[in-house]
Amino acid sequence: MLSFPRLVLASNNEGKLRELRRLFAPLSTEVIAQAELGVPEPDEPHVTFIENALAKARHASTHTGLPALADDSGLCVRALGGAPGVQSARYAGEPRSDARNNAKLIADLAGVSDRDAHYTCVLVLVRNADDPEPIVAEGKWHGSIVDAPRGTGGFGYDPHFFDATTGLTGAELPLQAKNELSHRGKAIRALLARLREDAQ
C-alpha cells in the first residue's frame, strides 16, 4: 500500500478531522488540518462534489508542499432536487450554523411526504499540487429525513438523518457503527482499496 506519513486535510471542520484521524491512525498517517499550517480556506465555486474536492486538495498541497486529502460532502434530498448538495455547510447562509441549516431543511420539507435523502462524500488525494492522477473515492449513505432531531452525537444534519437499517439517526449511532455505515467511512475504505491497488 502507498503510505503517507503526513497528510494535510483540506478542511477546518473539526468533525471531519476527528473522523479522518481515527480512520487513518492504523496506517500511521498523521492527518494535519490545513489551519494548523496556515493554509487559507479556498473558494468552492463548483456545483459538484468532485470538482470542489479536487480544487481544495490542490490548494492545500500548493500551500504546504505536502500530499493533501480533501473531502467534499453533503446531504442530497430528493424532494429538494438534490439540495442542500454542495451548499450543505452554508445552506442557511453565513455564518455557517448546523442549527440554522437544520431548521431551514425542516422548513423546506414542511408538508412534503417524500423524505428520501442520502449523504455523499467524495475524497480526493493528491500526492502534490500538480498530480496528474489524483486518487478519487466516493461513498454514499442512504436514509431519510425526520422532523424531530434525535441524538447528541455526530454533526451537521445527523440528528435529522434516519438510517432505516438500524432505526437510529446519525446522531444516535455509536461512533464505530457510524463509521461502518457512513458515506465518509465508505469513501475512506474505497480510498484505502485504491491505495493498495496503486501500490501493486
Secondary structure as UniProt FT lines:
FT   STRAND          6..9
FT   HELIX           14..24
FT   HELIX           25..27
FT   STRAND          30..33
FT   HELIX           34..37
FT   HELIX           49..64
FT   STRAND          68..77
FT   HELIX           78..80
FT   TURN            81..82
FT   HELIX           85..90
FT   TURN            91..92
FT   HELIX           98..108
FT   TURN            109..111
FT   STRAND          116..126
FT   TURN            129..130
FT   STRAND          135..145
FT   TURN            156..157
FT   HELIX           158..160
FT   STRAND          161..163
FT   TURN            164..167
FT   STRAND          168..169
FT   TURN            170..172
FT   HELIX           175..181
FT   HELIX           183..199
//
